[in-house]
Structure formats: C-alpha cells, structure tokens
Amino acid sequence: VQPVESGGGLVQAGGSLRLSCTFSGAITSVFNSYIMGWYRQAPGKQRELVATATRLKSTNYADSVKGRFTIDRDNARKRLYLQMNSLKPEDTAVYYCNSETGDFAWGQGTQGTVSS
C-alpha cells in the first residue's frame, strides 16, 4: 500500500497550505487500526514526524508546528489531511504521510516551499 500525497506548493511566509493524502489501496479496517501521521524531510535533514492522529482523532504535534498545523483524518475515505497555517521558511520540506511507525510504503511526497 502506497499513499498518494498532494496539495503542496509555493507560498509566502505567513501563508497557508492544505495537504491531502489518500490510502486508496488499503483496506478500511487496516487504515483505521493505525495511528496515522504526517512527516516532512527538509534538504539535508532526516525525515521527521510532525503530526499524528488516532482513529478517534486524538492528535499530537511536534513542538515546531504546534498551534500552526492541524491534522485530520477521514476514516471512511482513508484520507489524511494537514492544514498548515502561519507558514515559515523553515517549514519548507517534502511532506509525506504514513503510519506513526512507518508501516506502509512511502509515497512520493508533496513539496511545500515557503519563501521569506
């Protein structure tokens, strides 16, 4: 199962992006059994987990995005979303979705670029 991420783009600092991710190849019950998350990888840096959501939509965020990013999931459609507000240049990265423990194949990601 490989997710498909979309919604990235180029925005100015202070702007917003809304990312989407679809796990169309997954069985719904399997998708719902996982804590799902959004990751990002900036140039020259390791991939980091920035937000997670349980099936019951309990969420958790990295300190660097807390208060600015909001994760959500549609369990019936097997989709994951990331609303990113008040973006900063340091948020520039390729964004990926996967389970909290990276159990699925990695997608190609979606590039988010924030200009100063």
C-alpha positions as CSV (number, residue, x, y, z in Angstrom):
1,V,0.0,0.0,0.0
2,Q,1.5,3.3,-1.1
3,P,-0.2,6.6,-0.2
4,V,-0.6,9.5,-2.6
5,E,0.1,12.9,-1.2
6,S,-1.0,16.2,-2.8
7,G,-1.6,19.9,-2.1
8,G,1.9,21.2,-1.8
9,G,3.1,24.4,-3.5
10,L,4.9,27.7,-3.1
11,V,3.6,30.3,-0.6
12,Q,5.0,33.3,1.1
13,A,5.8,33.3,4.8
14,G,2.6,33.7,6.8
15,G,0.6,31.8,4.2
16,S,-1.3,28.5,4.3
17,L,-1.3,25.2,2.6
18,R,-3.6,22.2,2.9
19,L,-2.1,18.8,2.2
20,S,-4.1,15.7,1.4
21,C,-3.1,12.0,1.4
22,T,-5.1,9.0,0.2
23,F,-4.5,5.4,1.0
24,S,-6.8,4.1,-1.7
25,G,-5.1,0.7,-1.8
26,A,-5.6,0.0,1.9
27,I,-8.4,-2.0,3.5
28,T,-10.5,0.5,5.6
29,S,-10.2,-1.6,8.7
30,V,-6.5,-1.7,8.3
31,F,-6.2,2.0,7.8
32,N,-8.3,2.6,10.9
33,S,-6.2,0.4,13.1
34,Y,-3.2,2.7,12.7
35,I,-2.2,5.9,14.3
36,M,-1.5,8.0,11.1
37,G,0.9,10.8,10.7
38,W,2.5,13.4,8.5
39,Y,6.2,13.6,8.2
40,R,8.5,16.1,6.5
41,Q,12.0,16.0,5.2
42,A,13.9,19.2,4.6
43,P,17.0,19.3,2.4
44,G,20.0,17.7,4.1
45,K,17.9,16.7,7.1
46,Q,16.3,13.5,8.3
47,R,12.6,12.8,7.9
48,E,10.7,13.9,11.0
49,L,7.2,13.2,12.3
50,V,5.3,16.4,12.7
51,A,1.7,15.4,13.5
52,T,-0.3,12.2,14.3
53,A,-4.0,11.4,14.6
54,T,-5.6,8.3,16.1
55,R,-8.8,6.7,14.6
56,L,-10.8,8.6,17.2
57,K,-8.9,11.8,16.1
58,S,-6.8,12.3,19.2
59,T,-3.9,14.4,17.8
60,N,-0.3,15.1,18.7
61,Y,2.2,17.6,17.2
62,A,5.9,18.3,17.2
63,D,6.7,21.5,19.1
64,S,7.9,23.2,15.9
65,V,4.4,23.1,14.4
66,K,2.1,23.1,17.5
67,G,-0.5,25.8,17.2
68,R,0.0,26.3,13.4
69,F,-0.7,22.9,11.9
70,T,-3.8,20.8,12.2
71,I,-4.1,17.1,11.3
72,D,-7.3,15.4,10.4
73,R,-8.4,12.1,9.0
74,D,-11.4,10.7,7.1
75,N,-11.6,7.1,8.2
76,A,-14.3,6.1,5.8
77,R,-12.4,7.5,2.8
78,K,-8.9,6.5,4.1
79,R,-7.7,10.0,3.8
80,L,-5.4,12.2,5.9
81,Y,-5.1,16.0,5.8
82,L,-2.7,18.6,7.1
83,Q,-3.8,22.2,7.4
84,M,-0.7,24.4,7.7
85,N,-1.1,28.0,8.7
86,S,1.3,30.8,9.6
87,L,4.0,29.1,7.5
88,K,7.6,29.8,8.0
89,P,10.6,29.4,5.6
90,E,11.8,26.6,7.9
91,D,8.6,24.6,7.1
92,T,10.0,24.1,3.6
93,A,10.2,20.4,3.0
94,V,8.8,17.4,1.2
95,Y,5.8,16.2,3.2
96,Y,4.8,12.5,3.5
97,C,2.0,10.6,5.1
98,N,2.3,7.2,6.7
99,S,1.5,5.4,10.0
100,E,3.2,6.6,13.1
101,T,5.7,3.8,12.8
102,G,6.1,3.9,9.0
103,D,4.4,0.6,8.3
104,F,3.3,1.4,4.8
105,A,5.4,2.0,1.7
106,W,6.4,5.6,1.3
107,G,4.8,7.8,-1.3
108,Q,6.5,10.4,-3.4
109,G,5.5,13.1,-1.1
110,T,4.4,16.7,-1.9
111,Q,6.8,19.6,-1.9
112,G,5.9,22.6,0.3
113,T,8.1,25.7,-0.2
114,V,7.8,28.8,1.9
115,S,9.5,32.0,0.7
116,S,10.6,34.7,3.1
